[in-house]
């Protein structure tokens, strides 16, 4: 049996403040190792549902552990919320494991009846909750290991048939234990596919899916009052995006300006020497280095063959980059000559050489720039718009190259209240005229300015069918879908339910601890062409543009094959030029970054309300303000240095 990778989560207000108070976590690690398995992760969190859920969900999504064990928070105490935190994550519950835990504990003490364990699968991880007592932990783990339940369960979740476990149990455990284990198998099969084990086929692992969104067909009164999606940190959100998004398949494209923004999917080697023959790097005359100053007759490509040595008393006129003829070994610059005579047509007949040059002067040898077979550009190189990479490809003679293409982006806005600025439809409901759709034009401008092709899906009303129809069109026509609005807690906010319930998508995060942009949602949708990333950004204009630069751009770059380390926009150190208040969340304050002799300075663009898109007019960066902590400062002071994300061209201070 392959070693089981175990992650241990201790849930305790006390231990989260003082790790030495955690007795059950180390006990679990010790028992896991005694059973020849591996503890790969461990963490302590307080009795807070969001933190418990986020820790387990993160481990499961990252695939770091086969078995996630929590300890603590399963009783009837006011702060005991572990079952409530984890049950919404379960794709398949495991009541048999719960029954085994309770049955083994009740043999020890009747107080086990007050324990509320839960168990189930989250993606490809088995999650089991244990009590917070070290003694109870030992008893529960003894039951799980002795019965062979854990080995069998993990084998099945990994996609195995369970035959190896059966053979091991049959040879090393009492018959009653084997029957108990087989009973678990049959119960498990009944819920998934009862024929897999009977016919000896491999066990199918279902597509991971966690549905936390509300049912849009239910009445408004049934909607969530508190978001079921844990608010995760900025860093965790970025890690999730860069982990889930994979580069588009490479394709061969002609070398032209259309390559701007693509990433090389192959190493580029020079197919020939550059230059291919001996050439000149100046305008002048090919000469023998032994020729002294004096008057010489002029030859040209029209009057003399390159392969024939230049006769004595003659020189050969050349232009930059042209080959030099046989019999010459240097080039005399035009500036070092004087016209002596011309023919009837005004053509040079004789010139006076004013200087003598050394052998090799102003001459480029074959392969002196690039030798045949030499690496000119590495795989993973970004083809920038400034032309250097495209010029290099043409320089070495490549007509076509294989690259990761730039993704096509589908965009749409949601909401009955929105009006298209170009084709407004009159909306007069009790004097309400609607609001202009700001997000689509601003995002389209940003995307096309970066060279991305945009599919405009328009404004989608608050209709379930219209949402499904528009998103399916986007998924069919584009490599990534970008929406704004419909991500919050309103009864008509439909994007999360549509993603999970109608498109079979997986929401990797539905809230982020940032300002603006808390309801930012990132998901992946399975399609015939593969998994398509989708971002549902907030409807407020400033929120949409800020989260586009912070989250969507890294995904676009990763799709386009950019190295992970370069997928995010650059961050620079800037000096604040005004005080900036802190928020409990990390805040992105829109600024104008100006370069001065003293360094980069950041000037606030004014009011930072998430609906005030004007705060981004003139902004070329966002300052990353840290979250306010208890006992810490309430603001960042003018003159302090902070990190900022560059979203536009830097300005020079006037």
JOMO-V173639 format. One record per residue. N is the residue number from 1. SS is DSSP state (helix for helix, strand for strand, loop for the rest). D_FIRST is the distance of its C-alpha to the first C-alpha in Angstrom with 2 decimals. Layout:
{{N & SS & D_FIRST} {N & SS & D_FIRST}}
This chain:
{{1 & loop & 0.00} {2 & loop & 3.79} {3 & loop & 6.32} {4 & loop & 8.42} {5 & strand & 11.96} {6 & strand & 14.54} {7 & strand & 18.29} {8 & strand & 20.80} {9 & strand & 24.28} {10 & strand & 26.97} {11 & strand & 29.88} {12 & loop & 33.03} {13 & helix & 36.56} {14 & helix & 37.03} {15 & helix & 33.89} {16 & helix & 34.53} {17 & helix & 37.83} {18 & loop & 36.67} {19 & helix & 33.03} {20 & helix & 33.70} {21 & helix & 34.07} {22 & loop & 30.38} {23 & loop & 28.88} {24 & helix & 26.10} {25 & helix & 24.36} {26 & helix & 23.93} {27 & helix & 22.86} {28 & helix & 19.95} {29 & helix & 18.90} {30 & helix & 19.25} {31 & helix & 17.19} {32 & helix & 14.31} {33 & helix & 14.43} {34 & helix & 14.88} {35 & loop & 11.53} {36 & loop & 9.97} {37 & loop & 9.88} {38 & strand & 12.63} {39 & strand & 15.95} {40 & strand & 17.31} {41 & strand & 20.45} {42 & strand & 22.90} {43 & strand & 26.35} {44 & strand & 29.22} {45 & strand & 31.51} {46 & loop & 34.53} {47 & loop & 34.85} {48 & loop & 35.77} {49 & helix & 34.34} {50 & helix & 34.58} {51 & helix & 32.74} {52 & helix & 29.92} {53 & helix & 29.55} {54 & helix & 29.89} {55 & helix & 27.18} {56 & helix & 24.54} {57 & helix & 25.81} {58 & helix & 25.80} {59 & helix & 22.18} {60 & helix & 21.15} {61 & helix & 23.51} {62 & helix & 22.42} {63 & loop & 18.72} {64 & loop & 17.95} {65 & loop & 15.56} {66 & loop & 13.03} {67 & strand & 14.49} {68 & strand & 18.15} {69 & strand & 19.59} {70 & strand & 23.36} {71 & strand & 25.46} {72 & loop & 29.13} {73 & loop & 31.63} {74 & loop & 30.67} {75 & loop & 33.80} {76 & loop & 37.40} {77 & loop & 38.81} {78 & loop & 40.86} {79 & loop & 38.44} {80 & loop & 35.23} {81 & loop & 34.22} {82 & helix & 30.43} {83 & helix & 30.09} {84 & helix & 32.97} {85 & helix & 31.53} {86 & helix & 28.13} {87 & helix & 28.98} {88 & loop & 30.75} {89 & loop & 27.63} {90 & loop & 25.48} {91 & loop & 25.09} {92 & strand & 23.56} {93 & strand & 24.10} {94 & loop & 21.84} {95 & helix & 24.51} {96 & helix & 22.32} {97 & helix & 20.37} {98 & helix & 23.84} {99 & helix & 25.16} {100 & helix & 22.43} {101 & helix & 23.22} {102 & helix & 26.93} {103 & helix & 26.83} {104 & helix & 25.07} {105 & helix & 27.48} {106 & helix & 30.52} {107 & loop & 29.97} {108 & loop & 30.68} {109 & loop & 33.47} {110 & helix & 35.49} {111 & helix & 35.49} {112 & helix & 31.96} {113 & helix & 33.92} {114 & helix & 34.98} {115 & loop & 31.51} {116 & loop & 30.70} {117 & loop & 26.94} {118 & loop & 25.70} {119 & strand & 22.32} {120 & strand & 21.48} {121 & strand & 20.07} {122 & strand & 21.80} {123 & loop & 21.02} {124 & loop & 17.21} {125 & strand & 16.75} {126 & strand & 16.61} {127 & strand & 19.54} {128 & strand & 20.23} {129 & strand & 23.50} {130 & strand & 24.09} {131 & loop & 27.50} {132 & loop & 29.05} {133 & loop & 29.41} {134 & helix & 27.18} {135 & helix & 27.64} {136 & helix & 26.64} {137 & helix & 23.56} {138 & helix & 22.41} {139 & helix & 23.18} {140 & helix & 21.44} {141 & helix & 18.14} {142 & helix & 18.35} {143 & helix & 18.78} {144 & helix & 15.89} {145 & helix & 13.32} {146 & helix & 15.09} {147 & loop & 15.32} {148 & loop & 11.67} {149 & helix & 13.21} {150 & helix & 11.44} {151 & helix & 7.82} {152 & helix & 9.74} {153 & helix & 12.07} {154 & helix & 10.02} {155 & helix & 8.36} {156 & helix & 12.07} {157 & helix & 13.52} {158 & loop & 11.68} {159 & loop & 13.37} {160 & loop & 11.00} {161 & loop & 12.70} {162 & loop & 10.59} {163 & helix & 11.17} {164 & helix & 7.80} {165 & helix & 7.91} {166 & helix & 11.53} {167 & helix & 11.28} {168 & helix & 9.34} {169 & helix & 11.92} {170 & helix & 14.68} {171 & helix & 14.40} {172 & helix & 14.02} {173 & loop & 15.79} {174 & loop & 19.38} {175 & helix & 20.48} {176 & helix & 21.60} {177 & helix & 18.19} {178 & helix & 16.88} {179 & helix & 19.96} {180 & helix & 19.54} {181 & helix & 16.07} {182 & helix & 17.56} {183 & helix & 20.50} {184 & helix & 18.57} {185 & helix & 17.19} {186 & helix & 20.74} {187 & helix & 22.23} {188 & helix & 20.01} {189 & helix & 20.86} {190 & helix & 24.48} {191 & helix & 24.76} {192 & helix & 23.12} {193 & loop & 23.36} {194 & loop & 23.63} {195 & helix & 23.62} {196 & helix & 20.23} {197 & helix & 18.47} {198 & helix & 21.62} {199 & loop & 21.91} {200 & loop & 18.32} {201 & loop & 18.64} {202 & loop & 16.08} {203 & loop & 16.20} {204 & loop & 18.77} {205 & loop & 18.43} {206 & loop & 22.02} {207 & loop & 24.15} {208 & loop & 23.98} {209 & loop & 27.30} {210 & loop & 28.89} {211 & loop & 32.48} {212 & loop & 34.55} {213 & loop & 37.93} {214 & loop & 40.79} {215 & loop & 41.82} {216 & loop & 44.96} {217 & loop & 46.29} {218 & loop & 46.48} {219 & loop & 49.71} {220 & helix & 50.28} {221 & helix & 50.09} {222 & helix & 46.40} {223 & loop & 45.44} {224 & loop & 43.43} {225 & loop & 45.61} {226 & loop & 42.91} {227 & loop & 40.59} {228 & loop & 37.01} {229 & loop & 35.84} {230 & loop & 35.06} {231 & strand & 37.34} {232 & strand & 35.30} {233 & loop & 36.63} {234 & helix & 38.23} {235 & helix & 35.58} {236 & helix & 32.69} {237 & helix & 34.60} {238 & helix & 35.15} {239 & helix & 31.52} {240 & helix & 30.54} {241 & helix & 33.18} {242 & helix & 32.31} {243 & helix & 28.59} {244 & helix & 29.23} {245 & loop & 32.22} {246 & loop & 31.67} {247 & loop & 34.51} {248 & loop & 36.43} {249 & loop & 36.15} {250 & strand & 38.60} {251 & strand & 41.87} {252 & strand & 44.87} {253 & strand & 47.99} {254 & strand & 51.47} {255 & loop & 52.46} {256 & loop & 54.70} {257 & helix & 55.05} {258 & helix & 52.54} {259 & helix & 49.76} {260 & loop & 50.51} {261 & loop & 47.44} {262 & loop & 44.90} {263 & strand & 42.24} {264 & strand & 42.03} {265 & loop & 38.99} {266 & loop & 40.05} {267 & loop & 41.67} {268 & strand & 45.42} {269 & strand & 46.95} {270 & loop & 50.70} {271 & loop & 51.71} {272 & loop & 54.95} {273 & loop & 56.90} {274 & strand & 58.41} {275 & loop & 61.34} {276 & loop & 61.43} {277 & loop & 64.79} {278 & loop & 66.99} {279 & strand & 68.22} {280 & strand & 70.24} {281 & loop & 68.99} {282 & loop & 72.50} {283 & loop & 75.55} {284 & strand & 78.20} {285 & strand & 79.34} {286 & strand & 77.55} {287 & strand & 79.59} {288 & loop & 79.67} {289 & loop & 79.05} {290 & loop & 82.10} {291 & loop & 84.40} {292 & loop & 86.67} {293 & loop & 87.99} {294 & strand & 90.57} {295 & strand & 91.33} {296 & strand & 89.03} {297 & strand & 89.08} {298 & strand & 86.16} {299 & strand & 83.91} {300 & loop & 81.41} {301 & loop & 78.80} {302 & loop & 81.61} {303 & loop & 83.92} {304 & loop & 81.62} {305 & loop & 78.57} {306 & loop & 75.58} {307 & loop & 75.10} {308 & loop & 78.70} {309 & loop & 79.38} {310 & loop & 81.52} {311 & loop & 85.02} {312 & loop & 86.81} {313 & loop & 88.63} {314 & strand & 86.12} {315 & strand & 83.15} {316 & strand & 80.59} {317 & strand & 79.97} {318 & strand & 76.26} {319 & loop & 74.39} {320 & loop & 71.12} {321 & loop & 68.18} {322 & loop & 70.41} {323 & strand & 70.22} {324 & loop & 72.92} {325 & loop & 75.00} {326 & loop & 75.22} {327 & loop & 77.43} {328 & loop & 76.57} {329 & loop & 74.18} {330 & strand & 74.82} {331 & strand & 75.80} {332 & strand & 78.82} {333 & strand & 78.42} {334 & helix & 80.98} {335 & helix & 82.03} {336 & helix & 83.22} {337 & strand & 85.64} {338 & strand & 88.96} {339 & strand & 90.36} {340 & strand & 93.30} {341 & strand & 94.35} {342 & strand & 93.42} {343 & loop & 94.35} {344 & loop & 96.28} {345 & loop & 93.17} {346 & loop & 92.32} {347 & loop & 89.43} {348 & strand & 88.86} {349 & strand & 90.74} {350 & strand & 90.74} {351 & strand & 89.04} {352 & strand & 89.62} {353 & strand & 86.67} {354 & loop & 87.17} {355 & loop & 84.51} {356 & loop & 82.76} {357 & loop & 78.94} {358 & loop & 76.44} {359 & loop & 74.27} {360 & loop & 71.16} {361 & loop & 72.77} {362 & loop & 71.27} {363 & strand & 69.34} {364 & strand & 65.67} {365 & loop & 64.21} {366 & loop & 61.88} {367 & loop & 58.31} {368 & loop & 59.56} {369 & loop & 57.88} {370 & strand & 54.75} {371 & loop & 54.05} {372 & loop & 52.69} {373 & loop & 48.86} {374 & loop & 48.71} {375 & strand & 46.29} {376 & strand & 48.48} {377 & strand & 46.01} {378 & loop & 42.27} {379 & loop & 39.66} {380 & loop & 39.20} {381 & loop & 42.90} {382 & strand & 44.49} {383 & loop & 47.72} {384 & loop & 50.16} {385 & loop & 53.42} {386 & loop & 55.53} {387 & loop & 55.35} {388 & helix & 54.14} {389 & helix & 51.02} {390 & helix & 52.86} {391 & helix & 55.70} {392 & helix & 53.41} {393 & helix & 52.01} {394 & helix & 55.57} {395 & helix & 56.68} {396 & loop & 54.34} {397 & loop & 55.20} {398 & loop & 52.11} {399 & loop & 53.15} {400 & strand & 49.75} {401 & strand & 46.48} {402 & strand & 42.99} {403 & strand & 42.22} {404 & strand & 40.14} {405 & loop & 42.84} {406 & loop & 44.02} {407 & loop & 42.71} {408 & loop & 45.16} {409 & strand & 45.47} {410 & strand & 46.52} {411 & strand & 48.31} {412 & strand & 49.77} {413 & strand & 51.33} {414 & strand & 51.15} {415 & loop & 53.81} {416 & loop & 56.96} {417 & loop & 58.95} {418 & strand & 58.55} {419 & strand & 61.34} {420 & loop & 61.08} {421 & loop & 63.53} {422 & loop & 64.77} {423 & loop & 64.94} {424 & loop & 65.42} {425 & loop & 65.74} {426 & loop & 68.15} {427 & loop & 66.48} {428 & loop & 69.00} {429 & strand & 67.57} {430 & loop & 69.73} {431 & loop & 70.69} {432 & strand & 67.12} {433 & loop & 67.10} {434 & loop & 63.43} {435 & strand & 61.92} {436 & strand & 61.43} {437 & loop & 57.98} {438 & loop & 57.52} {439 & helix & 53.86} {440 & helix & 53.85} {441 & helix & 56.73} {442 & helix & 55.50} {443 & helix & 51.93} {444 & helix & 53.21} {445 & helix & 55.53} {446 & helix & 52.76} {447 & helix & 50.45} {448 & helix & 53.17} {449 & helix & 54.45} {450 & loop & 51.07} {451 & loop & 51.28} {452 & loop & 48.95} {453 & loop & 50.02} {454 & strand & 50.31} {455 & strand & 50.25} {456 & strand & 52.37} {457 & strand & 51.37} {458 & strand & 54.19} {459 & strand & 54.48} {460 & strand & 52.42} {461 & loop & 53.95} {462 & loop & 52.14} {463 & loop & 51.23} {464 & helix & 47.78} {465 & helix & 48.66} {466 & helix & 50.22} {467 & helix & 47.17} {468 & helix & 44.86} {469 & helix & 47.32} {470 & helix & 47.83} {471 & helix & 44.18} {472 & helix & 43.35} {473 & helix & 46.18} {474 & helix & 44.88} {475 & helix & 41.34} {476 & helix & 42.89} {477 & helix & 45.30} {478 & loop & 43.55} {479 & loop & 40.44} {480 & strand & 40.49} {481 & strand & 42.33} {482 & strand & 44.27} {483 & strand & 45.96} {484 & strand & 48.11} {485 & loop & 48.89} {486 & loop & 47.32} {487 & loop & 44.43} {488 & loop & 45.79} {489 & loop & 46.40} {490 & loop & 49.36} {491 & loop & 49.51} {492 & loop & 50.04} {493 & loop & 47.19} {494 & loop & 45.17} {495 & helix & 42.90} {496 & helix & 39.75} {497 & helix & 40.02} {498 & helix & 40.74} {499 & helix & 37.75} {500 & helix & 35.27} {501 & helix & 36.97} {502 & helix & 38.75} {503 & loop & 37.04} {504 & loop & 33.37} {505 & loop & 33.12} {506 & strand & 30.90} {507 & strand & 32.90} {508 & strand & 31.20} {509 & strand & 33.96} {510 & loop & 37.18} {511 & strand & 38.96} {512 & strand & 39.34} {513 & loop & 41.06} {514 & strand & 43.86} {515 & strand & 47.57} {516 & loop & 48.62} {517 & loop & 45.79} {518 & loop & 43.85} {519 & loop & 43.04} {520 & loop & 41.71} {521 & strand & 38.93} {522 & strand & 36.40} {523 & strand & 34.48} {524 & strand & 33.01} {525 & strand & 34.09} {526 & strand & 32.37} {527 & strand & 34.97} {528 & loop & 35.32} {529 & loop & 35.69} {530 & strand & 32.64} {531 & strand & 32.12} {532 & strand & 35.52} {533 & strand & 35.93} {534 & strand & 38.50} {535 & strand & 40.36} {536 & strand & 42.47} {537 & strand & 44.82} {538 & loop & 47.28} {539 & loop & 50.70} {540 & loop & 52.78} {541 & helix & 54.00} {542 & helix & 53.35} {543 & helix & 49.85} {544 & helix & 49.12} {545 & helix & 50.35} {546 & helix & 48.71} {547 & helix & 45.26} {548 & helix & 45.80} {549 & helix & 46.20} {550 & helix & 43.46} {551 & helix & 40.69} {552 & helix & 41.75} {553 & helix & 42.95} {554 & helix & 39.63} {555 & helix & 38.01} {556 & helix & 40.81} {557 & helix & 40.40} {558 & helix & 36.61} {559 & helix & 37.22} {560 & loop & 39.82} {561 & loop & 37.49} {562 & loop & 38.74} {563 & loop & 36.48} {564 & helix & 34.69} {565 & helix & 36.60} {566 & helix & 39.87} {567 & loop & 39.20} {568 & loop & 40.84} {569 & loop & 44.60} {570 & loop & 45.87} {571 & strand & 46.51} {572 & strand & 49.57} {573 & strand & 51.22} {574 & strand & 54.36} {575 & strand & 57.10} {576 & strand & 58.02} {577 & loop & 61.69} {578 & loop & 61.77} {579 & loop & 60.11} {580 & strand & 57.09} {581 & strand & 55.96} {582 & loop & 52.30} {583 & loop & 50.29} {584 & loop & 47.29} {585 & loop & 45.37} {586 & strand & 45.12} {587 & strand & 48.21} {588 & strand & 49.18} {589 & strand & 52.91} {590 & strand & 54.70} {591 & strand & 56.80} {592 & strand & 58.96} {593 & strand & 57.75} {594 & strand & 60.66} {595 & strand & 60.72} {596 & strand & 63.36} {597 & loop & 64.36} {598 & loop & 62.54} {599 & strand & 59.26} {600 & strand & 57.78} {601 & strand & 59.31} {602 & strand & 58.07} {603 & strand & 60.68} {604 & strand & 59.75} {605 & loop & 60.70} {606 & loop & 61.85} {607 & loop & 60.65} {608 & loop & 56.88} {609 & loop & 56.68} {610 & loop & 53.82} {611 & loop & 56.41} {612 & loop & 58.67} {613 & helix & 57.80} {614 & helix & 60.90} {615 & helix & 58.94} {616 & helix & 57.17} {617 & loop & 60.45} {618 & loop & 60.95} {619 & loop & 57.57} {620 & loop & 55.65} {621 & strand & 52.96} {622 & strand & 51.28} {623 & strand & 51.10} {624 & strand & 47.83} {625 & strand & 49.08} {626 & loop & 46.64} {627 & loop & 46.17} {628 & loop & 48.64} {629 & loop & 47.24} {630 & loop & 48.90} {631 & loop & 51.39} {632 & loop & 51.20} {633 & loop & 53.86} {634 & loop & 54.89} {635 & strand & 55.65} {636 & strand & 55.33} {637 & loop & 58.71} {638 & loop & 60.69} {639 & loop & 60.20} {640 & loop & 56.52} {641 & strand & 53.92} {642 & strand & 50.93} {643 & strand & 48.51} {644 & strand & 49.56} {645 & strand & 48.05} {646 & strand & 50.47} {647 & loop & 51.00} {648 & loop & 54.25} {649 & loop & 56.59} {650 & loop & 57.61} {651 & strand & 61.27} {652 & strand & 63.80} {653 & loop & 65.58} {654 & loop & 69.18}}
